[in-house]
Amino acid sequence: MFYGKTVTIPPISDGRYTIKSEILDSKSTVVSTTSHPFIIDTVGPTSDNFSVPWIPGYNMVVTGPRWELGQGQESAINLAIKNINDLSGFDKAIVQIIKPDGSIQSSYTMAYDDGSRAATAPITKGGGAIAKATWMPVSDADVEFRFRAFLYDKAGNVTQVPDQKFVFDSSAGEYELFAVADPNSSTSVVPGISSGYIKYSAGMTVNTNPVTLVYKIPKHNYRAYNKAGLSFGSLLTEDNSYVYIKQSTPVGTSFTIHNGYQYGGGNASYNVKLSSIAPKSPSIKSYSANFSTIGDFSAGTMKFTNIDLPGEYQSITVFVDPRDYVQSFYNLTQGYEVCTIEPGESSCTGPFSYAIKKGNGYIAHYFIVRNQDKTLTSNQFEIRSIWNTDLIPKITGYDYKEENKSVLVYVTQPGNGNWRDVLMLSKLEILDTISNTVLLTGTKAAMSGEDYTYAFDLSAIPEGKYDLTFRATDTFNNSSQLPFRSLIIDNSPPSISFSYEGKPLLSESTVYGLENISVAVSDALSKSKISQMVLQGGPASDDVELGFTHNTDGSYTPLYPRLFPSLDEKTDKYTLVVKAIDDAGNESSKSIRFAYYPKNLIVLDKLNTLAVNKPLNLSSGEPLAVLKASQLRRNDGSLAKGVQTALITVRGDSAFPISVIGNLVSPGETKEIQIDLGSVGNDVVVPIFPGVSGVVGASGFIVEFPQLK
């Protein structure tokens, strides 16, 4: 029966509390104590206001009441809410973009990093792409939106972060490739200019190289009049509504149209053909640079790791389309001619010298091929050299949960996102230092600024014994380690084996005395033990849980009650069921069936008597029913004499109790009796009769002499 009592607690303030309950007996003595910790939390999470963790440049504004945002360059730009705190535990953060009319443009569940207590959402994709995050609006910075966030805790409380106004530029807006310069034209399609400009059409033929292109742009989309407008070329002319921008470029080369708040963003493609009288522009097919510790390479971005440095560039080779004029291969960054390519030739090699020491840094070297008078050029190519040997990731801590074998690991990557997201945390692994092998690679759960959270599921580790260490590696192969723990993964149950008198016990064998049975339990990885022994069957269909002893050799021996022997080997056999468990919680069970006989067993013939509860004698004076056995001998062979103590047990399925030497023994009961063997060691002669009258049936019993004297 359960007894309980309702207790009313007066209102208390938010905080962590413990209810302690004590159960007292009638004497006011404490007999049981339990503790119940709980939290009262009626207030939502607290936090800082919205922020952008680093200044993205490109004239963006990320302070004050109204932000100005764009797509920047290849590095990701993130929206952050820092210093989130809550008593009951933080649950989630949802940020919304609100339109001017108050409706919701989009929403996003922010990533939360428990290590830094910050939630983040991407504004741009990053990772080498100049593009907006999918949940950000398509806009030309002409609509004022608001960020609005809700912070939820595990108690169900919600806090709204103050709104942040912003404009966002993800669209290049309106512009048109309008005209092409033609010195031979006596007219002009450009307003305010009388001659020299013809209408642009895709695939048209031009007689000049370089070619001058003219773009028509609404004034509100021009950088001089709007920070979100386009920037390139130079102003040719303007009217009340439009500006006309001219851009000269060698045919076949490209240029960049810069949208507001970002690098590039506009479409600078054009389609013209050179006439037979116009010279062709230089055209680079490929290049190969040589670095002292690496050799030749042709990558546009070169990441130098610790094993590569110190080192230096030594030479560079360019491969071009042949031209009918001398071509000059020029290092724009360092300002010198590398080498020249004679008419009809297609390559040249020259010096390129730049030393890089250990540490960290970035430099871009730009190269171009041009004609001697510099009027015709190729597209330039860039070699980005990025190195890092000292901004090394640091594992700051972890949170391990034994119940589900999961762990969250917190890592700080100094300089994370540097050099257009080239420097980042690459991976987090769990190593086994015993075998020096990688067991698991973590899954990135969150990132905020320089802080990462990675998740591991240790249940995926194969069986074995391990000494685990975390290893964090950045994109430059710098790594650091933090010891974790020794771990045993054991998914296999213990093995159980039976022995009898020192030899394996086979099923269906005959056993004389259960004390000669031993049970061994083994497990390759964990400590194991027997949790239960059950004996079933026998002539009385027993089902009893046994005690057991733990032997010095590690095996177990059953402790058992008085058992009736297997008088019928086909039907009276016993089954011993053993269950074992190891420290990992794996369980196993094994059973064995055998016939059981006590040692020195004497089997008597069936005794017949009348169903009356008193002794009956034959006409000769002998008892009608008597227990007889020959003389008993001790271990040394001598006869047992005098009064001996015996135990008589009546089978539990017997039809009636038995009366013997003044003792009434009921079914299932054991009693002690005294039998006098006399001074010379007489035979055992004990009268026996039913304990009740009028019951027809059979009763089985056993008489045991624990020790003869």
Secondary structure, DSSP 8 states (H G I E B T S, - for coil): -------------SEEEEEEEEEE-TT--EEEEEEEEEEE--S--B---EE-SS---TT-B-SSSEEEE--BSSS--EEEE---B-SS-EEEEEEEEE-TTS-EEEEEE-EEETTTTEEEEESEEETTEEEE-TTS---BS-S-EEEEEEEEETTS-EEEEEEEEEEEB----S-EEEEEE-TT-S-BSSTT--SSEEE--TTEEES-SSEEEEEEEEGGGBTTT-TTSBB-SEEEEE-SSEEEEEEEE-TT-----B-TTBS-BS-----EEE-TTS-----EEEEEEEETTTEEE--SEEEE-GGG-SEEEEEEEEEE---SS-EEEEETTTTEEEEEE-TT--EEEEEEEEEE-SSEEEEEEEEEEEETTSSSB---EEEEEEEESS---EEEEEEEEGGGTEEEEEEE-TTTTHHHHTS-EEEEEEEETTTTEEEEE-EEEEEETTEEEEEEEGGGS-SEEEEEEEEEEETTS-EEEEEEEEEEE--S--EEEEEETTEE--TTEEEE-GGGEEEEEE-SSS-EEEEEEEEEETTTTEEEEEEEEE-TTS-EEEE-------SSTTT--EEEEEEEEETT--EEEEEEEEEEE-TT----------S-SS--B-TTS-BSSEEEE---B-TTS-B--SEEEEEEEE-TT-SS-EEETTEEE-TT-EEEEEEE-TTTT--EEEEEEESSSS--S---EEEE-S---
